[in-house]
Amino acid sequence: MTTTPSLLTGRRALVTGGSRGIGAGIVRGLAAAGAHVAFTYWSSEDAAHELEQEVRAAGGRAEAIRADASDPTEAAATVQRAVELLGGLDVLVPNAAQAWFEPFADASAEHIEQTLDLNLRGPAYTVQEALRHISGEGRIILISSLSAERAPFPGQTVYGMSKAALTALGRGLARDLGATGSKVTVNVVQPGPVDTHGNPATTDFAPAMTAITALGRYGTPDEIANLVVWLASAESSYMTGSVINIDGGVSA
């Protein structure tokens, strides 16, 4: 991470689903830029505490919070806990997500509901509660997916549906806040293929994914984090309601 250490000095950020993959990259990036970061995890307790210690050892500040990001009823408690730990909240990055890739006709009600709970309902209620605490030039950065607008392969219907709704949330909220004169901005980041534990660049499916990129490779969590850090900073003050594809050229 080559982030300027002072870019986010004094900023307080909450990242959901921050213990692994893209989320962990975002936590590292925000902390390296000077933010005090709280992040949630659910089942990856060891990874969460390792990340917490890693950030602290590098001179940053990070706080791990165990929370079910798919449970809308936990959203308020999670945000309030982050506010207590950080002393306030300036930046929210709802990142937690999951997917089952299967034909829609075969998708169970359980898979559909769990996907919508984690990818849409949880983030929506977390944003709603965060708006009670974020003020001034706050930032909300939704981590959606290129699947919200493209389906290059079959089996993405439920996941794409959930992410398309999340992207719509970002656009609509930017309008709502702008109409009130608020300086809180809302933007949406839509990654393409990124090399993570859940989507490694070494699977049998990886060559097909790589082939549809212009750069001929997967992205890295740090590359997504670099964009999020910039969006979280004062340098992005005139940017709201934007949907940014960071996909190695898949959408070119």
TORKOL-4160 file (C-alpha; in steps of 0.2 Angstrom, whole numbers, padded with zeros to 4 digits, m for minus):
252
<pt num="1" X="0000" Y="0000" Z="0000"/>
<pt num="2" X="0008" Y="0017" Z="m0005"/>
<pt num="3" X="m0006" Y="0028" Z="0003"/>
<pt num="4" X="0000" Y="0045" Z="0009"/>
<pt num="5" X="m0001" Y="0043" Z="0029"/>
<pt num="6" X="m0009" Y="0060" Z="0032"/>
<pt num="7" X="m0023" Y="0058" Z="0019"/>
<pt num="8" X="m0036" Y="0052" Z="0032"/>
<pt num="9" X="m0028" Y="0058" Z="0048"/>
<pt num="10" X="m0042" Y="0061" Z="0061"/>
<pt num="11" X="m0055" Y="0052" Z="0051"/>
<pt num="12" X="m0065" Y="0037" Z="0059"/>
<pt num="13" X="m0071" Y="0023" Z="0048"/>
<pt num="14" X="m0081" Y="0007" Z="0049"/>
<pt num="15" X="m0079" Y="m0007" Z="0037"/>
<pt num="16" X="m0091" Y="m0022" Z="0037"/>
<pt num="17" X="m0084" Y="m0039" Z="0032"/>
<pt num="18" X="m0066" Y="m0032" Z="0035"/>
<pt num="19" X="m0057" Y="m0048" Z="0041"/>
<pt num="20" X="m0052" Y="m0055" Z="0024"/>
<pt num="21" X="m0051" Y="m0052" Z="0005"/>
<pt num="22" X="m0056" Y="m0035" Z="m0001"/>
<pt num="23" X="m0062" Y="m0029" Z="0016"/>
<pt num="24" X="m0045" Y="m0033" Z="0024"/>
<pt num="25" X="m0037" Y="m0023" Z="0010"/>
<pt num="26" X="m0048" Y="m0008" Z="0013"/>
<pt num="27" X="m0045" Y="m0009" Z="0032"/>
<pt num="28" X="m0026" Y="m0009" Z="0029"/>
<pt num="29" X="m0028" Y="0005" Z="0016"/>
<pt num="30" X="m0038" Y="0017" Z="0027"/>
<pt num="31" X="m0027" Y="0014" Z="0042"/>
<pt num="32" X="m0011" Y="0017" Z="0032"/>
<pt num="33" X="m0019" Y="0033" Z="0027"/>
<pt num="34" X="m0021" Y="0039" Z="0045"/>
<pt num="35" X="m0039" Y="0034" Z="0049"/>
<pt num="36" X="m0045" Y="0025" Z="0065"/>
<pt num="37" X="m0054" Y="0010" Z="0058"/>
<pt num="38" X="m0067" Y="m0002" Z="0066"/>
<pt num="39" X="m0071" Y="m0017" Z="0056"/>
<pt num="40" X="m0083" Y="m0032" Z="0058"/>
<pt num="41" X="m0081" Y="m0050" Z="0056"/>
<pt num="42" X="m0092" Y="m0065" Z="0059"/>
<pt num="43" X="m0083" Y="m0082" Z="0058"/>
<pt num="44" X="m0065" Y="m0077" Z="0054"/>
<pt num="45" X="m0060" Y="m0073" Z="0072"/>
<pt num="46" X="m0042" Y="m0078" Z="0070"/>
<pt num="47" X="m0040" Y="m0068" Z="0054"/>
<pt num="48" X="m0049" Y="m0053" Z="0062"/>
<pt num="49" X="m0037" Y="m0052" Z="0077"/>
<pt num="50" X="m0022" Y="m0055" Z="0066"/>
<pt num="51" X="m0027" Y="m0040" Z="0055"/>
<pt num="52" X="m0030" Y="m0030" Z="0070"/>
<pt num="53" X="m0013" Y="m0033" Z="0077"/>
<pt num="54" X="m0005" Y="m0031" Z="0060"/>
<pt num="55" X="m0012" Y="m0014" Z="0058"/>
<pt num="56" X="m0007" Y="m0009" Z="0076"/>
<pt num="57" X="0011" Y="m0016" Z="0073"/>
<pt num="58" X="0012" Y="m0004" Z="0058"/>
<pt num="59" X="0008" Y="0011" Z="0068"/>
<pt num="60" X="m0011" Y="0011" Z="0063"/>
<pt num="61" X="m0027" Y="0010" Z="0073"/>
<pt num="62" X="m0039" Y="m0004" Z="0071"/>
<pt num="63" X="m0053" Y="m0012" Z="0081"/>
<pt num="64" X="m0062" Y="m0028" Z="0077"/>
<pt num="65" X="m0080" Y="m0030" Z="0081"/>
<pt num="66" X="m0089" Y="m0047" Z="0080"/>
<pt num="67" X="m0106" Y="m0044" Z="0071"/>
<pt num="68" X="m0118" Y="m0053" Z="0060"/>
<pt num="69" X="m0118" Y="m0041" Z="0045"/>
<pt num="70" X="m0133" Y="m0050" Z="0037"/>
<pt num="71" X="m0144" Y="m0046" Z="0052"/>
<pt num="72" X="m0153" Y="m0029" Z="0050"/>
<pt num="73" X="m0157" Y="m0029" Z="0068"/>
<pt num="74" X="m0139" Y="m0029" Z="0073"/>
<pt num="75" X="m0135" Y="m0015" Z="0061"/>
<pt num="76" X="m0139" Y="m0001" Z="0074"/>
<pt num="77" X="m0129" Y="m0010" Z="0088"/>
<pt num="78" X="m0114" Y="m0012" Z="0076"/>
<pt num="79" X="m0113" Y="0006" Z="0071"/>
<pt num="80" X="m0116" Y="0012" Z="0089"/>
<pt num="81" X="m0102" Y="0000" Z="0095"/>
<pt num="82" X="m0090" Y="0008" Z="0082"/>
<pt num="83" X="m0095" Y="0025" Z="0087"/>
<pt num="84" X="m0090" Y="0021" Z="0105"/>
<pt num="85" X="m0073" Y="0013" Z="0100"/>
<pt num="86" X="m0069" Y="0027" Z="0088"/>
<pt num="87" X="m0077" Y="0042" Z="0096"/>
<pt num="88" X="m0088" Y="0046" Z="0081"/>
<pt num="89" X="m0090" Y="0041" Z="0063"/>
<pt num="90" X="m0084" Y="0049" Z="0047"/>
<pt num="91" X="m0083" Y="0035" Z="0034"/>
<pt num="92" X="m0094" Y="0020" Z="0031"/>
<pt num="93" X="m0089" Y="0006" Z="0019"/>
<pt num="94" X="m0102" Y="m0008" Z="0019"/>
<pt num="95" X="m0092" Y="m0022" Z="0011"/>
<pt num="96" X="m0098" Y="m0039" Z="0018"/>
<pt num="97" X="m0105" Y="m0050" Z="0005"/>
<pt num="98" X="m0108" Y="m0068" Z="m0001"/>
<pt num="99" X="m0113" Y="m0077" Z="m0017"/>
<pt num="100" X="m0120" Y="m0094" Z="m0023"/>
<pt num="101" X="m0117" Y="m0096" Z="m0041"/>
<pt num="102" X="m0131" Y="m0107" Z="m0048"/>
<pt num="103" X="m0145" Y="m0106" Z="m0060"/>
<pt num="104" X="m0159" Y="m0095" Z="m0054"/>
<pt num="105" X="m0171" Y="m0110" Z="m0057"/>
<pt num="106" X="m0162" Y="m0120" Z="m0044"/>
<pt num="107" X="m0159" Y="m0106" Z="m0031"/>
<pt num="108" X="m0167" Y="m0111" Z="m0015"/>
<pt num="109" X="m0177" Y="m0098" Z="m0005"/>
<pt num="110" X="m0163" Y="m0100" Z="0009"/>
<pt num="111" X="m0149" Y="m0095" Z="m0003"/>
<pt num="112" X="m0160" Y="m0080" Z="m0010"/>
<pt num="113" X="m0164" Y="m0073" Z="0007"/>
<pt num="114" X="m0146" Y="m0075" Z="0014"/>
<pt num="115" X="m0139" Y="m0066" Z="m0001"/>
<pt num="116" X="m0151" Y="m0052" Z="0000"/>
<pt num="117" X="m0149" Y="m0051" Z="0019"/>
<pt num="118" X="m0130" Y="m0049" Z="0018"/>
<pt num="119" X="m0128" Y="m0040" Z="0002"/>
<pt num="120" X="m0143" Y="m0028" Z="0003"/>
<pt num="121" X="m0153" Y="m0028" Z="0019"/>
<pt num="122" X="m0138" Y="m0027" Z="0031"/>
<pt num="123" X="m0129" Y="m0013" Z="0022"/>
<pt num="124" X="m0146" Y="m0003" Z="0020"/>
<pt num="125" X="m0149" Y="m0003" Z="0038"/>
<pt num="126" X="m0131" Y="0000" Z="0043"/>
<pt num="127" X="m0131" Y="0015" Z="0031"/>
<pt num="128" X="m0147" Y="0021" Z="0039"/>
<pt num="129" X="m0140" Y="0020" Z="0057"/>
<pt num="130" X="m0124" Y="0028" Z="0051"/>
<pt num="131" X="m0133" Y="0043" Z="0045"/>
<pt num="132" X="m0137" Y="0047" Z="0063"/>
<pt num="133" X="m0119" Y="0049" Z="0067"/>
<pt num="134" X="m0110" Y="0055" Z="0051"/>
<pt num="135" X="m0110" Y="0073" Z="0047"/>
<pt num="136" X="m0099" Y="0086" Z="0039"/>
<pt num="137" X="m0089" Y="0080" Z="0025"/>
<pt num="138" X="m0093" Y="0062" Z="0028"/>
<pt num="139" X="m0091" Y="0048" Z="0016"/>
<pt num="140" X="m0102" Y="0032" Z="0012"/>
<pt num="141" X="m0093" Y="0020" Z="0000"/>
<pt num="142" X="m0104" Y="0005" Z="m0005"/>
<pt num="143" X="m0094" Y="m0010" Z="m0012"/>
<pt num="144" X="m0105" Y="m0017" Z="m0025"/>
<pt num="145" X="m0099" Y="m0028" Z="m0040"/>
<pt num="146" X="m0098" Y="m0027" Z="m0059"/>
<pt num="147" X="m0111" Y="m0041" Z="m0058"/>
<pt num="148" X="m0123" Y="m0027" Z="m0054"/>
<pt num="149" X="m0123" Y="m0022" Z="m0072"/>
<pt num="150" X="m0115" Y="m0037" Z="m0082"/>
<pt num="151" X="m0118" Y="m0055" Z="m0082"/>
<pt num="152" X="m0104" Y="m0063" Z="m0093"/>
<pt num="153" X="m0107" Y="m0080" Z="m0086"/>
<pt num="154" X="m0123" Y="m0090" Z="m0081"/>
<pt num="155" X="m0127" Y="m0092" Z="m0063"/>
<pt num="156" X="m0125" Y="m0074" Z="m0057"/>
<pt num="157" X="m0143" Y="m0070" Z="m0056"/>
<pt num="158" X="m0146" Y="m0069" Z="m0037"/>
<pt num="159" X="m0129" Y="m0061" Z="m0033"/>
<pt num="160" X="m0131" Y="m0048" Z="m0047"/>
<pt num="161" X="m0149" Y="m0044" Z="m0042"/>
<pt num="162" X="m0143" Y="m0040" Z="m0024"/>
<pt num="163" X="m0128" Y="m0030" Z="m0030"/>
<pt num="164" X="m0139" Y="m0020" Z="m0043"/>
<pt num="165" X="m0150" Y="m0015" Z="m0029"/>
<pt num="166" X="m0135" Y="m0010" Z="m0018"/>
<pt num="167" X="m0129" Y="0001" Z="m0032"/>
<pt num="168" X="m0147" Y="0009" Z="m0034"/>
<pt num="169" X="m0146" Y="0012" Z="m0015"/>
<pt num="170" X="m0130" Y="0022" Z="m0018"/>
<pt num="171" X="m0137" Y="0033" Z="m0032"/>
<pt num="172" X="m0154" Y="0036" Z="m0023"/>
<pt num="173" X="m0145" Y="0041" Z="m0007"/>
<pt num="174" X="m0133" Y="0053" Z="m0015"/>
<pt num="175" X="m0149" Y="0062" Z="m0022"/>
<pt num="176" X="m0158" Y="0062" Z="m0005"/>
<pt num="177" X="m0143" Y="0069" Z="0004"/>
<pt num="178" X="m0139" Y="0082" Z="m0009"/>
<pt num="179" X="m0156" Y="0088" Z="m0008"/>
<pt num="180" X="m0154" Y="0092" Z="0010"/>
<pt num="181" X="m0138" Y="0102" Z="0008"/>
<pt num="182" X="m0128" Y="0088" Z="0016"/>
<pt num="183" X="m0109" Y="0087" Z="0012"/>
<pt num="184" X="m0110" Y="0068" Z="0015"/>
<pt num="185" X="m0106" Y="0060" Z="m0001"/>
<pt num="186" X="m0111" Y="0043" Z="m0007"/>
<pt num="187" X="m0102" Y="0033" Z="m0020"/>
<pt num="188" X="m0102" Y="0015" Z="m0027"/>
<pt num="189" X="m0087" Y="0004" Z="m0031"/>
<pt num="190" X="m0090" Y="m0010" Z="m0042"/>
<pt num="191" X="m0075" Y="m0022" Z="m0043"/>
<pt num="192" X="m0072" Y="m0035" Z="m0056"/>
<pt num="193" X="m0062" Y="m0051" Z="m0053"/>
<pt num="194" X="m0051" Y="m0049" Z="m0038"/>
<pt num="195" X="m0039" Y="m0062" Z="m0031"/>
<pt num="196" X="m0046" Y="m0066" Z="m0014"/>
<pt num="197" X="m0049" Y="m0082" Z="m0003"/>
<pt num="198" X="m0066" Y="m0083" Z="m0010"/>
<pt num="199" X="m0062" Y="m0080" Z="m0028"/>
<pt num="200" X="m0044" Y="m0085" Z="m0030"/>
<pt num="201" X="m0035" Y="m0082" Z="m0047"/>
<pt num="202" X="m0029" Y="m0101" Z="m0047"/>
<pt num="203" X="m0046" Y="m0109" Z="m0049"/>
<pt num="204" X="m0051" Y="m0119" Z="m0065"/>
<pt num="205" X="m0063" Y="m0105" Z="m0069"/>
<pt num="206" X="m0049" Y="m0091" Z="m0067"/>
<pt num="207" X="m0043" Y="m0092" Z="m0085"/>
<pt num="208" X="m0061" Y="m0088" Z="m0092"/>
<pt num="209" X="m0062" Y="m0073" Z="m0080"/>
<pt num="210" X="m0045" Y="m0067" Z="m0084"/>
<pt num="211" X="m0049" Y="m0068" Z="m0103"/>
<pt num="212" X="m0063" Y="m0055" Z="m0102"/>
<pt num="213" X="m0052" Y="m0042" Z="m0094"/>
<pt num="214" X="m0042" Y="m0030" Z="m0104"/>
<pt num="215" X="m0027" Y="m0031" Z="m0093"/>
<pt num="216" X="m0027" Y="m0050" Z="m0093"/>
<pt num="217" X="m0026" Y="m0053" Z="m0074"/>
<pt num="218" X="m0036" Y="m0052" Z="m0058"/>
<pt num="219" X="m0035" Y="m0037" Z="m0047"/>
<pt num="220" X="m0029" Y="m0036" Z="m0029"/>
<pt num="221" X="m0037" Y="m0031" Z="m0013"/>
<pt num="222" X="m0025" Y="m0016" Z="m0012"/>
<pt num="223" X="m0030" Y="m0010" Z="m0029"/>
<pt num="224" X="m0048" Y="m0009" Z="m0023"/>
<pt num="225" X="m0042" Y="m0001" Z="m0007"/>
<pt num="226" X="m0033" Y="0013" Z="m0016"/>
<pt num="227" X="m0049" Y="0019" Z="m0024"/>
<pt num="228" X="m0059" Y="0018" Z="m0008"/>
<pt num="229" X="m0045" Y="0028" Z="0002"/>
<pt num="230" X="m0046" Y="0042" Z="m0011"/>
<pt num="231" X="m0065" Y="0042" Z="m0011"/>
<pt num="232" X="m0064" Y="0043" Z="0008"/>
<pt num="233" X="m0053" Y="0058" Z="0007"/>
<pt num="234" X="m0057" Y="0077" Z="0005"/>
<pt num="235" X="m0050" Y="0075" Z="m0013"/>
<pt num="236" X="m0066" Y="0067" Z="m0018"/>
<pt num="237" X="m0077" Y="0081" Z="m0012"/>
<pt num="238" X="m0086" Y="0085" Z="m0028"/>
<pt num="239" X="m0090" Y="0066" Z="m0032"/>
<pt num="240" X="m0106" Y="0059" Z="m0026"/>
<pt num="241" X="m0119" Y="0047" Z="m0034"/>
<pt num="242" X="m0105" Y="0040" Z="m0045"/>
<pt num="243" X="m0103" Y="0021" Z="m0049"/>
<pt num="244" X="m0085" Y="0017" Z="m0052"/>
<pt num="245" X="m0080" Y="0000" Z="m0061"/>
<pt num="246" X="m0063" Y="m0005" Z="m0056"/>
<pt num="247" X="m0062" Y="m0021" Z="m0066"/>
<pt num="248" X="m0046" Y="m0022" Z="m0076"/>
<pt num="249" X="m0056" Y="m0017" Z="m0092"/>
<pt num="250" X="m0070" Y="m0030" Z="m0091"/>
<pt num="251" X="m0082" Y="m0016" Z="m0095"/>
<pt num="252" X="m0072" Y="m0008" Z="m0108"/>
